[in-house]
Amino acid sequence: MLLQAAKYIGAGAAAIGLAGAGAGIGIVFGALILGISRNPSLKDEMFRMAILGFALTEAIALFVLMIVFLLLFAV
């Protein structure tokens, strides 16, 4: 019973990283909108960099989710 409670607490603490990843994605695309509004001629270059930033931030979120599932369902 105590081990199960510790798993739930650890998984909940690890899931906090998902909020950080969500904020990071918002920052990436917010910066893209500001950058395009300041210099529209660099739209394609900034969009490529924003997609790269999105992919890296999303990868962190997937790693966090993997850790949460490992904590919950690993024996």
N, CA, C and O atoms as a Maestro MAE file, in Angstrom:
{
 s_m_m2io_version
 :::
 2.0.0
}

f_m_ct {
 s_m_title
 :::
 protein
 m_atom[300] {
  # First column is atom index #
  i_m_mmod_type
  r_m_x_coord
  r_m_y_coord
  r_m_z_coord
  i_m_residue_number
  s_m_chain_name
  s_m_pdb_residue_name
  s_m_pdb_atom_name
  i_m_atomic_number
  :::
  1 25 0.824 -1.197 0.000 1 A "MET " " N  " 7
  2 3 0.000 0.000 0.000 1 A "MET " " CA " 6
  3 2 0.868 1.262 0.000 1 A "MET " " C  " 6
  4 15 0.580 2.222 -0.715 1 A "MET " " O  " 8
  5 25 1.922 1.250 0.800 2 A "LEU " " N  " 7
  6 3 2.807 2.411 0.863 2 A "LEU " " CA " 6
  7 2 3.574 2.584 -0.443 2 A "LEU " " C  " 6
  8 15 3.810 3.707 -0.887 2 A "LEU " " O  " 8
  9 25 3.961 1.464 -1.055 3 A "LEU " " N  " 7
  10 3 4.665 1.533 -2.332 3 A "LEU " " CA " 6
  11 2 3.774 2.116 -3.422 3 A "LEU " " C  " 6
  12 15 4.236 2.906 -4.245 3 A "LEU " " O  " 8
  13 25 2.508 1.735 -3.431 4 A "GLN " " N  " 7
  14 3 1.567 2.260 -4.419 4 A "GLN " " CA " 6
  15 2 1.369 3.771 -4.231 4 A "GLN " " C  " 6
  16 15 1.293 4.512 -5.211 4 A "GLN " " O  " 8
  17 25 1.289 4.219 -2.996 5 A "ALA " " N  " 7
  18 3 1.149 5.651 -2.724 5 A "ALA " " CA " 6
  19 2 2.388 6.413 -3.175 5 A "ALA " " C  " 6
  20 15 2.283 7.513 -3.717 5 A "ALA " " O  " 8
  21 25 3.567 5.824 -2.950 6 A "ALA " " N  " 7
  22 3 4.805 6.476 -3.379 6 A "ALA " " CA " 6
  23 2 4.871 6.565 -4.901 6 A "ALA " " C  " 6
  24 15 5.375 7.549 -5.443 6 A "ALA " " O  " 8
  25 25 4.363 5.536 -5.600 7 A "LYS " " N  " 7
  26 3 4.328 5.576 -7.066 7 A "LYS " " CA " 6
  27 2 3.454 6.727 -7.551 7 A "LYS " " C  " 6
  28 15 3.834 7.459 -8.466 7 A "LYS " " O  " 8
  29 25 2.293 6.883 -6.941 8 A "TYR " " N  " 7
  30 3 1.382 7.956 -7.354 8 A "TYR " " CA " 6
  31 2 1.975 9.333 -7.075 8 A "TYR " " C  " 6
  32 15 1.840 10.244 -7.891 8 A "TYR " " O  " 8
  33 25 2.621 9.486 -5.944 9 A "ILE " " N  " 7
  34 3 3.234 10.773 -5.614 9 A "ILE " " CA " 6
  35 2 4.373 11.083 -6.575 9 A "ILE " " C  " 6
  36 15 4.496 12.213 -7.048 9 A "ILE " " O  " 8
  37 25 5.205 10.089 -6.865 10 A "GLY " " N  " 7
  38 3 6.309 10.288 -7.790 10 A "GLY " " CA " 6
  39 2 5.829 10.595 -9.199 10 A "GLY " " C  " 6
  40 15 6.401 11.447 -9.879 10 A "GLY " " O  " 8
  41 25 4.779 9.906 -9.643 11 A "ALA " " N  " 7
  42 3 4.242 10.155 -10.980 11 A "ALA " " CA " 6
  43 2 3.631 11.552 -11.065 11 A "ALA " " C  " 6
  44 15 3.778 12.233 -12.080 11 A "ALA " " O  " 8
  45 25 2.961 11.974 -10.026 12 A "GLY " " N  " 7
  46 3 2.396 13.323 -10.015 12 A "GLY " " CA " 6
  47 2 3.470 14.390 -10.021 12 A "GLY " " C  " 6
  48 15 3.337 15.414 -10.691 12 A "GLY " " O  " 8
  49 25 4.546 14.146 -9.267 13 A "ALA " " N  " 7
  50 3 5.649 15.116 -9.250 13 A "ALA " " CA " 6
  51 2 6.348 15.168 -10.601 13 A "ALA " " C  " 6
  52 15 6.756 16.239 -11.051 13 A "ALA " " O  " 8
  53 25 6.488 14.010 -11.253 14 A "ALA " " N  " 7
  54 3 7.148 13.978 -12.561 14 A "ALA " " CA " 6
  55 2 6.277 14.630 -13.631 14 A "ALA " " C  " 6
  56 15 6.799 15.192 -14.594 14 A "ALA " " O  " 8
  57 25 4.967 14.563 -13.475 15 A "ALA " " N  " 7
  58 3 4.059 15.122 -14.479 15 A "ALA " " CA " 6
  59 2 4.087 16.647 -14.499 15 A "ALA " " C  " 6
  60 15 3.561 17.257 -15.430 15 A "ALA " " O  " 8
  61 25 4.683 17.266 -13.502 16 A "ILE " " N  " 7
  62 3 4.799 18.723 -13.487 16 A "ILE " " CA " 6
  63 2 5.616 19.198 -14.690 16 A "ILE " " C  " 6
  64 15 5.426 20.313 -15.176 16 A "ILE " " O  " 8
  65 25 6.529 18.342 -15.168 17 A "GLY " " N  " 7
  66 3 7.331 18.691 -16.336 17 A "GLY " " CA " 6
  67 2 6.500 18.909 -17.586 17 A "GLY " " C  " 6
  68 15 6.931 19.613 -18.499 17 A "GLY " " O  " 8
  69 25 5.314 18.314 -17.641 18 A "LEU " " N  " 7
  70 3 4.439 18.521 -18.800 18 A "LEU " " CA " 6
  71 2 3.949 19.963 -18.874 18 A "LEU " " C  " 6
  72 15 3.768 20.503 -19.966 18 A "LEU " " O  " 8
  73 25 3.737 20.576 -17.740 19 A "ALA " " N  " 7
  74 3 3.324 21.984 -17.736 19 A "ALA " " CA " 6
  75 2 4.451 22.865 -18.265 19 A "ALA " " C  " 6
  76 15 4.203 23.834 -18.983 19 A "ALA " " O  " 8
  77 25 5.680 22.529 -17.911 20 A "GLY " " N  " 7
  78 3 6.814 23.285 -18.427 20 A "GLY " " CA " 6
  79 2 6.967 23.138 -19.928 20 A "GLY " " C  " 6
  80 15 7.320 24.094 -20.620 20 A "GLY " " O  " 8
  81 25 6.702 21.950 -20.428 21 A "ALA " " N  " 7
  82 3 6.788 21.744 -21.876 21 A "ALA " " CA " 6
  83 2 5.688 22.526 -22.596 21 A "ALA " " C  " 6
  84 15 5.924 23.089 -23.665 21 A "ALA " " O  " 8
  85 25 4.515 22.559 -22.023 22 A "GLY " " N  " 7
  86 3 3.425 23.344 -22.619 22 A "GLY " " CA " 6
  87 2 3.750 24.824 -22.646 22 A "GLY " " C  " 6
  88 15 3.464 25.509 -23.628 22 A "GLY " " O  " 8
  89 25 4.341 25.317 -21.583 23 A "ALA " " N  " 7
  90 3 4.747 26.723 -21.554 23 A "ALA " " CA " 6
  91 2 5.851 26.992 -22.566 23 A "ALA " " C  " 6
  92 15 5.878 28.048 -23.198 23 A "ALA " " O  " 8
  93 25 6.756 26.039 -22.718 24 A "GLY " " N  " 7
  94 3 7.834 26.200 -23.689 24 A "GLY " " CA " 6
  95 2 7.325 26.276 -25.113 24 A "GLY " " C  " 6
  96 15 7.817 27.072 -25.913 24 A "GLY " " O  " 8
  97 25 6.340 25.449 -25.434 25 A "ILE " " N  " 7
  98 3 5.753 25.483 -26.773 25 A "ILE " " CA " 6
  99 2 5.071 26.830 -27.011 25 A "ILE " " C  " 6
  100 15 5.172 27.399 -28.098 25 A "ILE " " O  " 8
  101 25 4.387 27.330 -26.003 26 A "GLY " " N  " 7
  102 3 3.758 28.643 -26.130 26 A "GLY " " CA " 6
  103 2 4.776 29.753 -26.341 26 A "GLY " " C  " 6
  104 15 4.530 30.684 -27.108 26 A "GLY " " O  " 8
  105 25 5.912 29.662 -25.669 27 A "ILE " " N  " 7
  106 3 6.958 30.668 -25.827 27 A "ILE " " CA " 6
  107 2 7.548 30.602 -27.234 27 A "ILE " " C  " 6
  108 15 7.811 31.635 -27.849 27 A "ILE " " O  " 8
  109 25 7.756 29.375 -27.748 28 A "VAL " " N  " 7
  110 3 8.331 29.226 -29.087 28 A "VAL " " CA " 6
  111 2 7.444 29.886 -30.130 28 A "VAL " " C  " 6
  112 15 7.927 30.661 -30.955 28 A "VAL " " O  " 8
  113 25 6.151 29.585 -30.098 29 A "PHE " " N  " 7
  114 3 5.275 30.131 -31.129 29 A "PHE " " CA " 6
  115 2 4.940 31.600 -30.891 29 A "PHE " " C  " 6
  116 15 4.663 32.332 -31.841 29 A "PHE " " O  " 8
  117 25 4.961 32.033 -29.641 30 A "GLY " " N  " 7
  118 3 4.809 33.459 -29.371 30 A "GLY " " CA " 6
  119 2 5.972 34.260 -29.935 30 A "GLY " " C  " 6
  120 15 5.786 35.340 -30.494 30 A "GLY " " O  " 8
  121 25 7.179 33.713 -29.779 31 A "ALA " " N  " 7
  122 3 8.355 34.379 -30.341 31 A "ALA " " CA " 6
  123 2 8.309 34.364 -31.868 31 A "ALA " " C  " 6
  124 15 8.765 35.308 -32.514 31 A "ALA " " O  " 8
  125 25 7.761 33.297 -32.444 32 A "LEU " " N  " 7
  126 3 7.618 33.244 -33.906 32 A "LEU " " CA " 6
  127 2 6.696 34.351 -34.398 32 A "LEU " " C  " 6
  128 15 7.009 35.026 -35.379 32 A "LEU " " O  " 8
  129 25 5.588 34.539 -33.742 33 A "ILE " " N  " 7
  130 3 4.641 35.583 -34.148 33 A "ILE " " CA " 6
  131 2 5.282 36.967 -34.022 33 A "ILE " " C  " 6
  132 15 5.132 37.807 -34.910 33 A "ILE " " O  " 8
  133 25 5.993 37.201 -32.923 34 A "LEU " " N  " 7
  134 3 6.667 38.494 -32.762 34 A "LEU " " CA " 6
  135 2 7.753 38.696 -33.808 34 A "LEU " " C  " 6
  136 15 7.901 39.792 -34.349 34 A "LEU " " O  " 8
  137 25 8.514 37.643 -34.096 35 A "GLY " " N  " 7
  138 3 9.587 37.765 -35.078 35 A "GLY " " CA " 6
  139 2 9.059 38.032 -36.476 35 A "GLY " " C  " 6
  140 15 9.619 38.847 -37.209 35 A "GLY " " O  " 8
  141 25 7.978 37.347 -36.851 36 A "ILE " " N  " 7
  142 3 7.403 37.566 -38.178 36 A "ILE " " CA " 6
  143 2 6.798 38.965 -38.276 36 A "ILE " " C  " 6
  144 15 6.871 39.605 -39.326 36 A "ILE " " O  " 8
  145 25 6.203 39.438 -37.185 37 A "SER " " N  " 7
  146 3 5.618 40.781 -37.243 37 A "SER " " CA " 6
  147 2 6.702 41.860 -37.336 37 A "SER " " C  " 6
  148 15 6.450 42.934 -37.881 37 A "SER " " O  " 8
  149 25 7.900 41.591 -36.814 38 A "ARG " " N  " 7
  150 3 8.983 42.570 -36.892 38 A "ARG " " CA " 6
  151 2 9.724 42.519 -38.224 38 A "ARG " " C  " 6
  152 15 10.166 43.549 -38.734 38 A "ARG " " O  " 8
  153 25 9.860 41.304 -38.791 39 A "ASN " " N  " 7
  154 3 10.611 41.160 -40.036 39 A "ASN " " CA " 6
  155 2 9.948 40.093 -40.910 39 A "ASN " " C  " 6
  156 15 10.371 38.937 -40.895 39 A "ASN " " O  " 8
  157 25 8.939 40.456 -41.653 40 A "PRO " " N  " 7
  158 3 8.204 39.467 -42.446 40 A "PRO " " CA " 6
  159 2 9.035 38.788 -43.536 40 A "PRO " " C  " 6
  160 15 8.677 37.698 -43.984 40 A "PRO " " O  " 8
  161 25 10.116 39.397 -43.962 41 A "SER " " N  " 7
  162 3 10.909 38.792 -45.037 41 A "SER " " CA " 6
  163 2 11.643 37.533 -44.575 41 A "SER " " C  " 6
  164 15 12.051 36.725 -45.409 41 A "SER " " O  " 8
  165 25 11.817 37.353 -43.280 42 A "LEU " " N  " 7
  166 3 12.489 36.162 -42.748 42 A "LEU " " CA " 6
  167 2 11.502 35.098 -42.265 42 A "LEU " " C  " 6
  168 15 11.843 34.255 -41.435 42 A "LEU " " O  " 8
  169 25 10.288 35.145 -42.787 43 A "LYS " " N  " 7
  170 3 9.231 34.253 -42.304 43 A "LYS " " CA " 6
  171 2 9.604 32.778 -42.443 43 A "LYS " " C  " 6
  172 15 9.428 32.008 -41.499 43 A "LYS " " O  " 8
  173 25 10.113 32.376 -43.600 44 A "ASP " " N  " 7
  174 3 10.423 30.972 -43.824 44 A "ASP " " CA " 6
  175 2 11.531 30.478 -42.910 44 A "ASP " " C  " 6
  176 15 11.438 29.375 -42.370 44 A "ASP " " O  " 8
  177 25 12.567 31.268 -42.728 45 A "GLU " " N  " 7
  178 3 13.679 30.873 -41.852 45 A "GLU " " CA " 6
  179 2 13.220 30.767 -40.399 45 A "GLU " " C  " 6
  180 15 13.578 29.821 -39.697 45 A "GLU " " O  " 8
  181 25 12.430 31.739 -39.955 46 A "MET " " N  " 7
  182 3 11.946 31.696 -38.573 46 A "MET " " CA " 6
  183 2 10.993 30.537 -38.346 46 A "MET " " C  " 6
  184 15 10.984 29.937 -37.272 46 A "MET " " O  " 8
  185 25 10.185 30.217 -39.360 47 A "PHE " " N  " 7
  186 3 9.253 29.099 -39.211 47 A "PHE " " CA " 6
  187 2 10.011 27.781 -39.070 47 A "PHE " " C  " 6
  188 15 9.625 26.925 -38.275 47 A "PHE " " O  " 8
  189 25 11.085 27.615 -39.837 48 A "ARG " " N  " 7
  190 3 11.893 26.391 -39.709 48 A "ARG " " CA " 6
  191 2 12.494 26.281 -38.322 48 A "ARG " " C  " 6
  192 15 12.496 25.200 -37.733 48 A "ARG " " O  " 8
  193 25 13.000 27.373 -37.796 49 A "MET " " N  " 7
  194 3 13.578 27.350 -36.450 49 A "MET " " CA " 6
  195 2 12.501 27.100 -35.390 49 A "MET " " C  " 6
  196 15 12.754 26.422 -34.394 49 A "MET " " O  " 8
  197 25 11.312 27.642 -35.604 50 A "ALA " " N  " 7
  198 3 10.224 27.430 -34.643 50 A "ALA " " CA " 6
  199 2 9.792 25.968 -34.637 50 A "ALA " " C  " 6
  200 15 9.498 25.416 -33.577 50 A "ALA " " O  " 8
  201 25 9.749 25.337 -35.804 51 A "ILE " " N  " 7
  202 3 9.382 23.918 -35.856 51 A "ILE " " CA " 6
  203 2 10.444 23.073 -35.158 51 A "ILE " " C  " 6
  204 15 10.113 22.105 -34.474 51 A "ILE " " O  " 8
  205 25 11.708 23.429 -35.324 52 A "LEU " " N  " 7
  206 3 12.775 22.714 -34.616 52 A "LEU " " CA " 6
  207 2 12.633 22.894 -33.105 52 A "LEU " " C  " 6
  208 15 12.769 21.930 -32.352 52 A "LEU " " O  " 8
  209 25 12.361 24.114 -32.659 53 A "GLY " " N  " 7
  210 3 12.141 24.356 -31.233 53 A "GLY " " CA " 6
  211 2 10.933 23.624 -30.712 53 A "GLY " " C  " 6
  212 15 10.952 23.109 -29.594 53 A "GLY " " O  " 8
  213 25 9.877 23.567 -31.506 54 A "PHE " " N  " 7
  214 3 8.681 22.825 -31.108 54 A "PHE " " CA " 6
  215 2 8.998 21.345 -30.963 54 A "PHE " " C  " 6
  216 15 8.584 20.714 -29.990 54 A "PHE " " O  " 8
  217 25 9.723 20.790 -31.915 55 A "ALA " " N  " 7
  218 3 10.040 19.358 -31.877 55 A "ALA " " CA " 6
  219 2 10.892 19.013 -30.660 55 A "ALA " " C  " 6
  220 15 10.659 17.992 -30.012 55 A "ALA " " O  " 8
  221 25 11.869 19.845 -30.345 56 A "LEU " " N  " 7
  222 3 12.716 19.567 -29.186 56 A "LEU " " CA " 6
  223 2 11.940 19.699 -27.876 56 A "LEU " " C  " 6
  224 15 12.128 18.904 -26.956 56 A "LEU " " O  " 8
  225 25 11.081 20.690 -27.796 57 A "THR " " N  " 7
  226 3 10.271 20.860 -26.592 57 A "THR " " CA " 6
  227 2 9.278 19.718 -26.443 57 A "THR " " C  " 6
  228 15 9.048 19.234 -25.335 57 A "THR " " O  " 8
  229 25 8.695 19.290 -27.543 58 A "GLU " " N  " 7
  230 3 7.748 18.174 -27.499 58 A "GLU " " CA " 6
  231 2 8.455 16.877 -27.136 58 A "GLU " " C  " 6
  232 15 7.867 16.015 -26.484 58 A "GLU " " O  " 8
  233 25 9.699 16.729 -27.545 59 A "ALA " " N  " 7
  234 3 10.461 15.537 -27.176 59 A "ALA " " CA " 6
  235 2 10.658 15.473 -25.666 59 A "ALA " " C  " 6
  236 15 10.579 14.399 -25.071 59 A "ALA " " O  " 8
  237 25 10.912 16.610 -25.054 60 A "ILE " " N  " 7
  238 3 11.053 16.643 -23.598 60 A "ILE " " CA " 6
  239 2 9.745 16.211 -22.939 60 A "ILE " " C  " 6
  240 15 9.753 15.470 -21.956 60 A "ILE " " O  " 8
  241 25 8.626 16.678 -23.484 61 A "ALA " " N  " 7
  242 3 7.324 16.297 -22.925 61 A "ALA " " CA " 6
  243 2 7.093 14.791 -23.065 61 A "ALA " " C  " 6
  244 15 6.547 14.161 -22.159 61 A "ALA " " O  " 8
  245 25 7.502 14.221 -24.181 62 A "LEU " " N  " 7
  246 3 7.326 12.784 -24.358 62 A "LEU " " CA " 6
  247 2 8.216 11.993 -23.406 62 A "LEU " " C  " 6
  248 15 7.809 10.942 -22.910 62 A "LEU " " O  " 8
  249 25 9.429 12.485 -23.145 63 A "PHE " " N  " 7
  250 3 10.290 11.813 -22.170 63 A "PHE " " CA " 6
  251 2 9.687 11.870 -20.773 63 A "PHE " " C  " 6
  252 15 9.740 10.891 -20.029 63 A "PHE " " O  " 8
  253 25 9.119 13.007 -20.420 64 A "VAL " " N  " 7
  254 3 8.465 13.141 -19.112 64 A "VAL " " CA " 6
  255 2 7.292 12.177 -19.010 64 A "VAL " " C  " 6
  256 15 7.108 11.523 -17.984 64 A "VAL " " O  " 8
  257 25 6.509 12.090 -20.063 65 A "LEU " " N  " 7
  258 3 5.370 11.181 -20.063 65 A "LEU " " CA " 6
  259 2 5.820 9.732 -19.948 65 A "LEU " " C  " 6
  260 15 5.171 8.929 -19.277 65 A "LEU " " O  " 8
  261 25 6.925 9.397 -20.599 66 A "MET " " N  " 7
  262 3 7.461 8.041 -20.506 66 A "MET " " CA " 6
  263 2 7.885 7.725 -19.066 66 A "MET " " C  " 6
  264 15 7.637 6.622 -18.577 66 A "MET " " O  " 8
  265 25 8.507 8.666 -18.401 67 A "ILE " " N  " 7
  266 3 8.918 8.461 -17.011 67 A "ILE " " CA " 6
  267 2 7.699 8.278 -16.112 67 A "ILE " " C  " 6
  268 15 7.707 7.437 -15.214 67 A "ILE " " O  " 8
  269 25 6.658 9.061 -16.351 68 A "VAL " " N  " 7
  270 3 5.431 8.936 -15.554 68 A "VAL " " CA " 6
  271 2 4.843 7.548 -15.720 68 A "VAL " " C  " 6
  272 15 4.468 6.912 -14.736 68 A "VAL " " O  " 8
  273 25 4.758 7.072 -16.953 69 A "PHE " " N  " 7
  274 3 4.197 5.731 -17.171 69 A "PHE " " CA " 6
  275 2 5.085 4.647 -16.600 69 A "PHE " " C  " 6
  276 15 4.581 3.638 -16.108 69 A "PHE " " O  " 8
  277 25 6.403 4.830 -16.653 70 A "LEU " " N  " 7
  278 3 7.293 3.858 -16.047 70 A "LEU " " CA " 6
  279 2 7.093 3.810 -14.534 70 A "LEU " " C  " 6
  280 15 7.095 2.732 -13.940 70 A "LEU " " O  " 8
  281 25 6.923 4.970 -13.914 71 A "LEU " " N  " 7
  282 3 6.691 4.993 -12.469 71 A "LEU " " CA " 6
  283 2 5.371 4.332 -12.097 71 A "LEU " " C  " 6
  284 15 5.276 3.657 -11.071 71 A "LEU " " O  " 8
  285 25 4.358 4.527 -12.929 72 A "LEU " " N  " 7
  286 3 3.042 3.981 -12.595 72 A "LEU " " CA " 6
  287 2 2.931 2.481 -12.875 72 A "LEU " " C  " 6
  288 15 2.355 1.747 -12.072 72 A "LEU " " O  " 8
  289 25 3.467 2.023 -13.989 73 A "PHE " " N  " 7
  290 3 3.164 0.672 -14.435 73 A "PHE " " CA " 6
  291 2 4.330 -0.297 -14.391 73 A "PHE " " C  " 6
  292 15 4.146 -1.476 -14.691 73 A "PHE " " O  " 8
  293 25 5.531 0.157 -14.025 74 A "ALA " " N  " 7
  294 3 6.653 -0.777 -13.916 74 A "ALA " " CA " 6
  295 2 6.529 -1.570 -12.615 74 A "ALA " " C  " 6
  296 15 6.030 -1.064 -11.609 74 A "ALA " " O  " 8
  297 25 6.969 -2.759 -12.652 75 A "VAL " " N  " 7
  298 3 6.831 -3.649 -11.486 75 A "VAL " " CA " 6
  299 2 7.898 -3.394 -10.467 75 A "VAL " " C  " 6
  300 15 7.929 -4.053 -9.428 75 A "VAL " " O  " 8
  :::
 }
 m_bond[299] {
  # First column is bond index #
  i_m_from
  i_m_to
  i_m_order
  :::
  1 1 2 1
  2 2 3 1
  3 3 4 2
  4 3 5 1
  5 5 6 1
  6 6 7 1
  7 7 8 2
  8 7 9 1
  9 9 10 1
  10 10 11 1
  11 11 12 2
  12 11 13 1
  13 13 14 1
  14 14 15 1
  15 15 16 2
  16 15 17 1
  17 17 18 1
  18 18 19 1
  19 19 20 2
  20 19 21 1
  21 21 22 1
  22 22 23 1
  23 23 24 2
  24 23 25 1
  25 25 26 1
  26 26 27 1
  27 27 28 2
  28 27 29 1
  29 29 30 1
  30 30 31 1
  31 31 32 2
  32 31 33 1
  33 33 34 1
  34 34 35 1
  35 35 36 2
  36 35 37 1
  37 37 38 1
  38 38 39 1
  39 39 40 2
  40 39 41 1
  41 41 42 1
  42 42 43 1
  43 43 44 2
  44 43 45 1
  45 45 46 1
  46 46 47 1
  47 47 48 2
  48 47 49 1
  49 49 50 1
  50 50 51 1
  51 51 52 2
  52 51 53 1
  53 53 54 1
  54 54 55 1
  55 55 56 2
  56 55 57 1
  57 57 58 1
  58 58 59 1
  59 59 60 2
  60 59 61 1
  61 61 62 1
  62 62 63 1
  63 63 64 2
  64 63 65 1
  65 65 66 1
  66 66 67 1
  67 67 68 2
  68 67 69 1
  69 69 70 1
  70 70 71 1
  71 71 72 2
  72 71 73 1
  73 73 74 1
  74 74 75 1
  75 75 76 2
  76 75 77 1
  77 77 78 1
  78 78 79 1
  79 79 80 2
  80 79 81 1
  81 81 82 1
  82 82 83 1
  83 83 84 2
  84 83 85 1
  85 85 86 1
  86 86 87 1
  87 87 88 2
  88 87 89 1
  89 89 90 1
  90 90 91 1
  91 91 92 2
  92 91 93 1
  93 93 94 1
  94 94 95 1
  95 95 96 2
  96 95 97 1
  97 97 98 1
  98 98 99 1
  99 99 100 2
  100 99 101 1
  101 101 102 1
  102 102 103 1
  103 103 104 2
  104 103 105 1
  105 105 106 1
  106 106 107 1
  107 107 108 2
  108 107 109 1
  109 109 110 1
  110 110 111 1
  111 111 112 2
  112 111 113 1
  113 113 114 1
  114 114 115 1
  115 115 116 2
  116 115 117 1
  117 117 118 1
  118 118 119 1
  119 119 120 2
  120 119 121 1
  121 121 122 1
  122 122 123 1
  123 123 124 2
  124 123 125 1
  125 125 126 1
  126 126 127 1
  127 127 128 2
  128 127 129 1
  129 129 130 1
  130 130 131 1
  131 131 132 2
  132 131 133 1
  133 133 134 1
  134 134 135 1
  135 135 136 2
  136 135 137 1
  137 137 138 1
  138 138 139 1
  139 139 140 2
  140 139 141 1
  141 141 142 1
  142 142 143 1
  143 143 144 2
  144 143 145 1
  145 145 146 1
  146 146 147 1
  147 147 148 2
  148 147 149 1
  149 149 150 1
  150 150 151 1
  151 151 152 2
  152 151 153 1
  153 153 154 1
  154 154 155 1
  155 155 156 2
  156 155 157 1
  157 157 158 1
  158 158 159 1
  159 159 160 2
  160 159 161 1
  161 161 162 1
  162 162 163 1
  163 163 164 2
  164 163 165 1
  165 165 166 1
  166 166 167 1
  167 167 168 2
  168 167 169 1
  169 169 170 1
  170 170 171 1
  171 171 172 2
  172 171 173 1
  173 173 174 1
  174 174 175 1
  175 175 176 2
  176 175 177 1
  177 177 178 1
  178 178 179 1
  179 179 180 2
  180 179 181 1
  181 181 182 1
  182 182 183 1
  183 183 184 2
  184 183 185 1
  185 185 186 1
  186 186 187 1
  187 187 188 2
  188 187 189 1
  189 189 190 1
  190 190 191 1
  191 191 192 2
  192 191 193 1
  193 193 194 1
  194 194 195 1
  195 195 196 2
  196 195 197 1
  197 197 198 1
  198 198 199 1
  199 199 200 2
  200 199 201 1
  201 201 202 1
  202 202 203 1
  203 203 204 2
  204 203 205 1
  205 205 206 1
  206 206 207 1
  207 207 208 2
  208 207 209 1
  209 209 210 1
  210 210 211 1
  211 211 212 2
  212 211 213 1
  213 213 214 1
  214 214 215 1
  215 215 216 2
  216 215 217 1
  217 217 218 1
  218 218 219 1
  219 219 220 2
  220 219 221 1
  221 221 222 1
  222 222 223 1
  223 223 224 2
  224 223 225 1
  225 225 226 1
  226 226 227 1
  227 227 228 2
  228 227 229 1
  229 229 230 1
  230 230 231 1
  231 231 232 2
  232 231 233 1
  233 233 234 1
  234 234 235 1
  235 235 236 2
  236 235 237 1
  237 237 238 1
  238 238 239 1
  239 239 240 2
  240 239 241 1
  241 241 242 1
  242 242 243 1
  243 243 244 2
  244 243 245 1
  245 245 246 1
  246 246 247 1
  247 247 248 2
  248 247 249 1
  249 249 250 1
  250 250 251 1
  251 251 252 2
  252 251 253 1
  253 253 254 1
  254 254 255 1
  255 255 256 2
  256 255 257 1
  257 257 258 1
  258 258 259 1
  259 259 260 2
  260 259 261 1
  261 261 262 1
  262 262 263 1
  263 263 264 2
  264 263 265 1
  265 265 266 1
  266 266 267 1
  267 267 268 2
  268 267 269 1
  269 269 270 1
  270 270 271 1
  271 271 272 2
  272 271 273 1
  273 273 274 1
  274 274 275 1
  275 275 276 2
  276 275 277 1
  277 277 278 1
  278 278 279 1
  279 279 280 2
  280 279 281 1
  281 281 282 1
  282 282 283 1
  283 283 284 2
  284 283 285 1
  285 285 286 1
  286 286 287 1
  287 287 288 2
  288 287 289 1
  289 289 290 1
  290 290 291 1
  291 291 292 2
  292 291 293 1
  293 293 294 1
  294 294 295 1
  295 295 296 2
  296 295 297 1
  297 297 298 1
  298 298 299 1
  299 299 300 2
  :::
 }
}
